[in-house]
Each structure stands twice: as C-alpha cells, then as structure tokens.
Amino acid sequence: MSGVQNKKVLITGTSRGIGFAIAKEFLNQGAQVYGTATTKSAPQEFSGFCAADFSKREGIQQCVDFVNEVRPDIVINNAGINAPSSFESIDSEKFLEIQQVNVLAPMEICRAAIPHMVSNNWGRIVNISSVWSKISKEHRAPYSASKFALDGMTLALAIEYAKHNVLANCVAPGFVDTDMTRGILGDEGISKLMQIVPIGRLAQPAEIATFVVWLASESNSYITGQNIAVDGGFTRA
C-alpha cells in the first residue's frame, strides 16, 4: 500500500479494538501516528498522544488543542460509545452524552484539522460509523441517532471541501470481534448473529483497519462523501 508514508495521522480511540488496529496499520505503512484515548499511556511507536475523555467538554477541547499542535494530514474519528436502551427507557443525559462523544467530538476535531488540510490542498478524513446508521433494531435509538448524524455531517463537509482535495468518508463496520461487541452481545448473541451474517463470522479489527488506511491514503483520489459498509454482507442480506 502506498500513500500514507510520513503523513501525520490523528486517530481517536486508539487504546483497543478497531482504533488500535487502525493505528497499528498506519504505523506499518510508515505514517506518523498521533493517538487519543481515555487511558493515560500509548505505544512508544506513537509520535504523540493526548489523554482525553470526550464525554467531558474539556476533554474535547484538550483534543482540539492537540490537533492544532499536530496539524494532521489525516484524521480518523474512531472513538465512540453505545448504551443500548429501550426507547421508553432512554435516559436523556445518557442520550446527550452519546451524541457528544459520537458526533460533537468528531465535528470539533474536523473543524480544527481542516484549515491545515486546505492550506496543503490535501487531506483525508475517515469517520467510523456503524451498520446501525444503515439499518436499525430495537434498543439502538441513541446510538443509531448519533451515527446517522455523523454520516450527515461527513457528507456535508465532503461536499464543501472536495474542491480543496480534502476527501471525507464514513466506514460502517459490521460486527467486529472487539470487547465492545462481545460485551453487548454475549456468546449466545454472537452465535445467533453468525447465522445471519453471510460470511458467517465476526470481522477482525485488522480487516477494518486495512480498508480505512487505504481510504485515507493517496491511493484514494476520487472517493468522497460515502458511507461504506464493511460488514460481511450483513446489511445486504
């Protein structure tokens, strides 16, 4: 793969799962990786790190300050939270927290990063969405609402900044073998799921990462404003 060597890449939510896999793949391809997470430590291979909790406004501002310092060429908004709840049991404070982490934080990070991208006439933004922005099910209202909003925001900024060669897309992972997925579904839920995913298994984080890195690279010169599912055929079955 070409097109990310020596690029500055800011990735949120790098402590585990998809975010960690994306960071690892960028490092393998020779990029300079700058990570953020709620944890206090980061791999030594990172060029920089910001410990920030996006559920708090000051955490978002810390990351914005970090972005202004790093001036990344590529932004990957991966950090996100979920709290399944029946519609009538939705807690309004939790609902707003999900929107803040999943929508407001990516917006503020993109706003901080775009001026540098425009000045270079090159930039790539990949926002990690979800299949729950394409379809939905019970107990997913707060999370689906946040991912629909993220998709819409990404489309709008893609159209606005395409003339500056700043390409923005969403990647919508299906069911990925992460702590978050296993915590929500449990072993029984995963077994049932495998019967309706055409490929018949969970995705590995590295499979998501490989596609994200390509989409954020110079190899992608024409795809923008898209929400692309990497889901083993789940949303098309």
Helices and strands as residue ranges (DSSP letters): E 8-12, H 17-28, E 32-37, E 48-51, H 57-70, E 74-77, G 87-89, H 92-99, I 100-104, H 105-120, E 123-128, G 131-133, H 141-161, G 162-164, E 166-173, H 179-193, H 205-215, E 227-230, G 234-236
